[in-house]
Amino acid sequence: MSDHGFHVHGPHDHEIEHVASHGSSDPSAGTIAVATAIIATVGALFSYMGGATQANAGLYKNNAAIKKTEASNQWNYYQAKSNKQNLAELAVVLAPEDRRAGYRDEVDRYKKEKADIKLGAEKLEAESTEWDKQSDEQMHVHHRWAQATTALQISIALAAMALLTKKRWLEWGMFGVAGLGLVLGVAAALNH
């Protein structure tokens, strides 16, 4: 109502006043409204979980890249020791007899150092592979959460159409798609 006492009602105003004073002519409208609120709440939780798993996947992929870089550094160090070992082996052949024993000792030292470096590099590669695996697993779960959230969003759209058209089959479709979304959410929660 305006300040001057004159107000024009639209058709939706009459419907709201009628529902408020006499109750809804469609008893399923309240059920759909409550179901929509519940679906939206569950959808928000699924969306949050999807974001969390996506963030974890990115973090794990980053850790994998760091470990891969550390492994690469170790392999470069291993190669440098191999080059020094090769030079020492060449010196054993070319050096005078009285100096060869010292170069043989260097060859043995480089072999031992390389063995330790190789173990470290292989360990870092294994850690990188494990982080990659965990990232892939998190992305799989993220996709499940995204599928569940999408199904719930479709269910909400079907609810709106059911309310507007008063078509019973849309209402059943809403509940069916919401059920599918819940199943997908449970699968995500169980990491399947």
Residue frames as qw, qx, qy, qz and C-alpha x, y, z in Angstrom:
[[0.000, 0.891, 0.455, 0.000, 0.00, 0.00, 0.00],
 [0.419, 0.448, -0.025, 0.790, 1.32, 3.45, -0.86],
 [0.179, -0.180, -0.434, 0.864, 1.41, 6.53, 1.36],
 [0.305, 0.017, -0.138, -0.942, -1.65, 7.95, -0.43],
 [0.592, 0.110, 0.610, -0.516, -3.89, 4.99, 0.25],
 [0.783, 0.490, -0.088, -0.374, -3.89, 3.72, -3.33],
 [0.310, -0.444, 0.824, 0.166, -2.28, 0.42, -4.24],
 [0.770, 0.332, -0.314, -0.445, -2.63, -1.79, -7.29],
 [0.703, -0.292, 0.645, -0.068, -2.41, -5.51, -6.62],
 [0.357, 0.422, -0.726, -0.409, -0.79, -7.82, -9.13],
 [0.861, -0.061, -0.370, -0.345, -2.05, -11.36, -9.70],
 [0.617, 0.125, -0.681, 0.374, 0.78, -12.81, -7.63],
 [0.115, -0.252, 0.479, -0.833, -0.23, -10.58, -4.68],
 [0.747, -0.147, -0.037, -0.647, -3.74, -12.03, -4.74],
 [0.847, 0.065, -0.527, -0.016, -2.35, -15.58, -4.83],
 [0.358, 0.217, -0.651, 0.634, -0.02, -14.90, -1.87],
 [0.372, -0.213, 0.329, -0.841, -2.89, -13.37, 0.12],
 [0.841, -0.063, -0.252, -0.475, -5.13, -16.30, -0.75],
 [0.740, 0.108, -0.624, 0.225, -2.52, -18.88, 0.30],
 [0.140, 0.248, -0.575, 0.767, -1.78, -16.95, 3.49],
 [0.489, -0.141, 0.282, -0.814, -5.44, -16.74, 4.50],
 [0.882, 0.057, 0.014, -0.467, -6.82, -20.03, 3.17],
 [0.686, -0.292, 0.649, 0.151, -3.84, -22.28, 2.79],
 [0.083, 0.401, -0.689, -0.598, -2.39, -23.59, -0.44],
 [0.831, 0.238, 0.022, -0.503, -4.65, -25.31, -2.91],
 [0.775, 0.376, -0.507, 0.036, -1.74, -27.66, -3.70],
 [0.771, -0.617, 0.141, -0.073, -0.82, -29.74, -0.65],
 [0.902, 0.049, 0.054, 0.427, 2.40, -30.94, -2.29],
 [0.287, 0.839, -0.096, 0.452, 3.73, -27.37, -2.60],
 [0.475, -0.790, 0.318, -0.221, 4.82, -27.33, 1.04],
 [0.921, -0.176, 0.304, 0.166, 6.47, -30.72, 0.67],
 [0.709, 0.540, 0.084, 0.446, 8.33, -29.57, -2.42],
 [0.006, 0.905, -0.178, 0.387, 9.42, -26.35, -0.67],
 [0.665, -0.640, 0.376, -0.082, 10.78, -28.21, 2.36],
 [0.918, 0.079, 0.281, 0.268, 12.44, -30.85, 0.17],
 [0.514, 0.750, -0.015, 0.416, 14.04, -28.09, -1.90],
 [0.249, -0.875, 0.312, -0.275, 15.47, -26.45, 1.21],
 [0.827, -0.385, 0.408, 0.054, 16.88, -29.78, 2.40],
 [0.837, 0.381, 0.214, 0.329, 18.29, -30.57, -1.06],
 [0.272, 0.879, -0.131, 0.370, 19.91, -27.12, -1.24],
 [0.492, -0.764, 0.389, -0.152, 21.50, -27.60, 2.19],
 [0.884, -0.127, 0.413, 0.181, 22.87, -31.04, 1.30],
 [0.677, 0.645, 0.127, 0.331, 24.03, -29.64, -2.05],
 [0.018, -0.928, 0.273, -0.251, 25.97, -26.89, -0.26],
 [0.687, -0.540, 0.486, 0.001, 27.69, -29.51, 1.90],
 [0.872, 0.226, 0.355, 0.248, 28.52, -31.62, -1.17],
 [0.438, 0.848, -0.027, 0.296, 29.88, -28.55, -2.94],
 [0.319, -0.848, 0.402, -0.132, 32.11, -27.78, 0.04],
 [0.814, -0.264, 0.504, 0.116, 33.44, -31.35, 0.05],
 [0.765, 0.542, 0.226, 0.264, 34.06, -31.16, -3.69],
 [0.177, 0.926, -0.207, 0.260, 36.10, -28.00, -3.23],
 [0.553, -0.681, 0.476, -0.060, 38.07, -29.53, -0.38],
 [0.870, -0.001, 0.451, 0.201, 38.99, -32.63, -2.38],
 [0.602, 0.738, 0.080, 0.295, 39.96, -30.49, -5.37],
 [0.107, -0.913, 0.342, -0.195, 42.24, -28.40, -3.14],
 [0.746, -0.428, 0.509, 0.044, 43.79, -31.58, -1.71],
 [0.852, 0.363, 0.296, 0.235, 44.39, -32.92, -5.21],
 [0.360, 0.878, -0.116, 0.293, 46.23, -29.72, -6.15],
 [0.396, -0.789, 0.446, -0.146, 48.29, -29.80, -2.97],
 [0.852, -0.174, 0.483, 0.100, 49.23, -33.45, -3.52],
 [0.742, 0.593, 0.155, 0.273, 50.13, -32.79, -7.16],
 [0.072, 0.925, -0.282, 0.244, 52.37, -29.93, -6.00],
 [0.630, -0.578, 0.517, -0.045, 54.07, -32.24, -3.50],
 [0.895, 0.198, 0.358, 0.180, 54.61, -34.78, -6.28],
 [0.521, 0.802, -0.040, 0.291, 56.27, -32.11, -8.44],
 [0.243, -0.855, 0.421, -0.178, 58.54, -31.06, -5.57],
 [0.785, -0.318, 0.530, 0.045, 59.62, -34.66, -4.95],
 [0.816, 0.479, 0.237, 0.219, 60.16, -35.18, -8.69],
 [0.257, 0.905, -0.219, 0.259, 62.40, -32.09, -8.78],
 [0.488, -0.693, 0.518, -0.111, 64.34, -33.32, -5.75],
 [0.888, 0.017, 0.445, 0.118, 64.77, -36.71, -7.43],
 [0.645, 0.723, 0.050, 0.244, 65.98, -35.01, -10.61],
 [0.070, -0.897, 0.392, -0.194, 68.52, -33.08, -8.57],
 [0.714, -0.429, 0.554, -0.013, 69.74, -36.34, -7.04],
 [0.864, 0.333, 0.327, 0.190, 70.04, -37.95, -10.47],
 [0.383, 0.878, -0.156, 0.242, 72.07, -34.96, -11.65],
 [0.379, -0.754, 0.518, -0.142, 74.32, -35.36, -8.63],
 [0.874, -0.062, 0.478, 0.055, 74.61, -39.07, -9.43],
 [0.733, 0.635, 0.113, 0.217, 75.64, -38.18, -13.00],
 [0.064, 0.910, -0.355, 0.206, 78.27, -35.76, -11.74],
 [0.618, -0.516, 0.591, -0.055, 79.72, -38.50, -9.53],
 [0.887, 0.267, 0.359, 0.113, 79.66, -40.86, -12.54],
 [0.494, 0.834, -0.123, 0.210, 81.64, -38.32, -14.55],
 [0.222, -0.798, 0.530, -0.181, 84.20, -38.03, -11.76],
 [0.821, -0.194, 0.537, -0.019, 84.34, -41.82, -11.50],
 [0.811, 0.543, 0.162, 0.146, 84.94, -42.05, -15.26],
 [0.237, 0.885, -0.332, 0.225, 87.78, -39.55, -15.00],
 [0.507, -0.606, 0.596, -0.143, 89.31, -41.50, -12.10],
 [0.899, 0.108, 0.422, 0.041, 89.02, -44.73, -14.12],
 [0.633, 0.744, -0.051, 0.207, 90.75, -43.04, -17.03],
 [0.096, -0.851, 0.470, -0.214, 93.45, -41.79, -14.66],
 [0.808, -0.316, 0.497, -0.028, 94.03, -45.38, -13.46],
 [0.857, 0.389, 0.262, 0.214, 94.86, -46.30, -17.04],
 [0.465, 0.799, -0.048, 0.377, 96.89, -43.21, -17.92],
 [0.343, -0.877, 0.292, -0.167, 98.64, -42.36, -14.63],
 [0.328, 0.511, -0.771, 0.193, 102.09, -43.66, -13.71],
 [0.672, -0.178, -0.718, 0.018, 102.01, -46.92, -11.75],
 [0.325, -0.077, -0.610, 0.719, 102.89, -45.26, -8.43],
 [0.254, 0.043, 0.182, -0.949, 99.79, -42.99, -8.57],
 [0.462, -0.144, -0.696, -0.531, 97.24, -45.57, -9.80],
 [0.330, -0.305, -0.834, 0.321, 96.33, -46.87, -6.33],
 [0.041, 0.298, 0.336, -0.892, 95.08, -43.42, -5.33],
 [0.411, 0.120, -0.360, -0.829, 92.85, -43.24, -8.39],
 [0.437, -0.173, -0.869, -0.155, 91.53, -46.76, -7.73],
 [0.151, -0.334, -0.690, 0.624, 90.54, -45.59, -4.24],
 [0.244, 0.258, 0.012, -0.935, 88.71, -42.64, -5.84],
 [0.447, -0.024, -0.695, -0.562, 86.86, -44.99, -8.20],
 [0.367, -0.288, -0.866, 0.181, 85.74, -47.11, -5.23],
 [0.021, -0.334, -0.450, 0.828, 84.69, -44.00, -3.27],
 [0.344, 0.165, -0.260, -0.887, 82.63, -42.70, -6.21],
 [0.436, -0.142, -0.834, -0.307, 80.94, -46.10, -6.64],
 [0.258, -0.372, -0.772, 0.446, 79.90, -46.07, -2.96],
 [0.092, 0.326, 0.189, -0.922, 78.73, -42.44, -3.11],
 [0.371, 0.055, -0.534, -0.758, 76.75, -43.15, -6.27],
 [0.354, -0.266, -0.896, -0.040, 75.03, -46.12, -4.64],
 [0.116, -0.443, -0.596, 0.660, 73.85, -43.90, -1.76],
 [0.191, 0.298, -0.124, -0.927, 72.77, -41.14, -4.13],
 [0.339, -0.060, -0.771, -0.536, 70.89, -43.65, -6.29],
 [0.248, -0.396, -0.854, 0.231, 68.96, -44.96, -3.26],
 [0.004, 0.457, 0.337, -0.823, 68.00, -41.40, -2.30],
 [0.257, 0.206, -0.405, -0.853, 66.87, -40.56, -5.85],
 [0.339, -0.187, -0.870, -0.305, 64.79, -43.75, -6.11],
 [0.159, -0.446, -0.729, 0.494, 63.20, -43.01, -2.72],
 [0.127, 0.412, 0.077, -0.899, 62.26, -39.49, -3.88],
 [0.315, 0.060, -0.653, -0.686, 60.80, -40.88, -7.12],
 [0.283, -0.327, -0.901, 0.021, 58.70, -43.34, -5.12],
 [0.047, -0.486, -0.501, 0.714, 57.45, -40.50, -2.91],
 [0.212, 0.279, -0.273, -0.896, 56.58, -38.48, -6.02],
 [0.329, -0.111, -0.832, -0.432, 54.65, -41.43, -7.44],
 [0.210, -0.427, -0.815, 0.331, 52.76, -41.83, -4.15],
 [0.075, 0.453, 0.225, -0.859, 51.81, -38.13, -4.08],
 [0.283, 0.137, -0.550, -0.773, 50.63, -38.41, -7.72],
 [0.293, -0.260, -0.911, -0.126, 48.51, -41.43, -6.80],
 [0.104, -0.495, -0.636, 0.583, 46.94, -39.57, -3.87],
 [0.157, 0.351, -0.109, -0.917, 46.23, -36.58, -6.12],
 [0.316, -0.022, -0.748, -0.583, 44.52, -38.82, -8.68],
 [0.243, -0.384, -0.875, 0.170, 42.42, -40.42, -5.94],
 [0.005, -0.487, -0.387, 0.783, 41.35, -37.00, -4.64],
 [0.243, 0.231, -0.379, -0.862, 40.39, -35.88, -8.16],
 [0.292, -0.210, -0.886, -0.293, 38.27, -39.01, -8.56],
 [0.176, -0.518, -0.719, 0.428, 36.47, -38.21, -5.31],
 [0.051, 0.389, 0.025, -0.920, 36.16, -34.57, -6.37],
 [0.269, 0.003, -0.643, -0.717, 34.40, -35.67, -9.57],
 [0.281, -0.402, -0.872, 0.017, 31.95, -37.76, -7.50],
 [0.097, -0.529, -0.459, 0.707, 31.18, -34.75, -5.29],
 [0.132, 0.280, -0.279, -0.909, 30.71, -32.60, -8.40],
 [0.282, -0.178, -0.818, -0.469, 28.35, -35.17, -9.93],
 [0.237, -0.496, -0.779, 0.302, 26.36, -35.34, -6.70],
 [0.029, -0.478, -0.199, 0.855, 26.14, -31.55, -6.48],
 [0.186, 0.114, -0.526, -0.822, 25.05, -31.29, -10.11],
 [0.271, -0.343, -0.875, -0.210, 22.31, -33.88, -9.59],
 [0.173, -0.571, -0.611, 0.520, 21.02, -31.93, -6.58],
 [0.047, 0.375, -0.097, -0.921, 21.05, -28.68, -8.56],
 [0.254, -0.086, -0.728, -0.631, 19.03, -30.37, -11.32],
 [0.253, -0.451, -0.844, 0.144, 16.66, -31.65, -8.67],
 [0.056, -0.517, -0.340, 0.784, 16.12, -28.09, -7.40],
 [0.182, 0.201, -0.413, -0.870, 15.39, -26.92, -10.95],
 [0.294, -0.254, -0.861, -0.329, 12.86, -29.74, -11.33],
 [0.171, -0.500, -0.693, 0.490, 11.27, -28.67, -8.03],
 [0.086, 0.406, 0.023, -0.909, 10.80, -25.14, -9.34],
 [0.295, 0.043, -0.650, -0.700, 9.24, -26.47, -12.54],
 [0.264, -0.348, -0.899, 0.022, 6.99, -28.80, -10.54],
 [0.060, -0.510, -0.502, 0.696, 5.76, -25.88, -8.42],
 [0.171, 0.360, -0.201, -0.895, 5.15, -23.68, -11.44],
 [0.406, 0.079, -0.678, -0.607, 3.47, -26.28, -13.65],
 [0.667, -0.166, 0.464, -0.559, 1.90, -28.42, -10.92],
 [0.780, 0.286, -0.507, -0.229, 2.98, -31.50, -12.88],
 [0.840, -0.454, 0.253, -0.155, 3.24, -34.54, -10.65],
 [0.935, 0.219, -0.008, 0.278, 5.78, -36.29, -12.87],
 [0.324, 0.720, -0.293, 0.540, 8.19, -33.36, -12.39],
 [0.537, -0.663, 0.336, -0.398, 7.80, -33.71, -8.64],
 [0.969, -0.144, 0.196, 0.033, 8.65, -37.41, -8.86],
 [0.723, 0.540, -0.121, 0.414, 11.54, -36.55, -11.16],
 [0.081, -0.813, 0.334, -0.471, 12.78, -34.08, -8.56],
 [0.746, -0.502, 0.378, -0.218, 12.80, -36.76, -5.86],
 [0.966, 0.176, 0.106, 0.158, 14.40, -39.31, -8.21],
 [0.538, 0.658, -0.216, 0.481, 17.24, -37.02, -9.26],
 [0.326, -0.755, 0.376, -0.427, 17.74, -35.94, -5.63],
 [0.925, -0.270, 0.260, -0.070, 18.00, -39.62, -4.70],
 [0.841, 0.409, -0.044, 0.350, 20.62, -40.12, -7.40],
 [0.153, 0.797, -0.297, 0.504, 22.53, -37.12, -6.04],
 [0.631, -0.616, 0.362, -0.302, 22.46, -38.60, -2.55],
 [0.981, 0.011, 0.149, 0.121, 23.74, -41.95, -3.84],
 [0.628, 0.600, -0.148, 0.473, 26.59, -40.17, -5.64],
 [0.181, -0.797, 0.324, -0.476, 27.34, -38.20, -2.47],
 [0.851, -0.412, 0.301, -0.124, 27.50, -41.39, -0.41],
 [0.910, 0.281, 0.037, 0.303, 29.82, -42.91, -3.04],
 [0.309, 0.758, -0.252, 0.516, 32.04, -39.82, -2.77],
 [0.491, -0.706, 0.340, -0.381, 32.04, -40.03, 1.02],
 [0.927, -0.205, 0.312, 0.013, 33.05, -43.67, 0.80],
 [0.105, -0.678, 0.576, 0.444, 35.75, -42.73, -1.75],
 [0.631, 0.198, 0.732, 0.165, 34.33, -44.81, -4.58]]
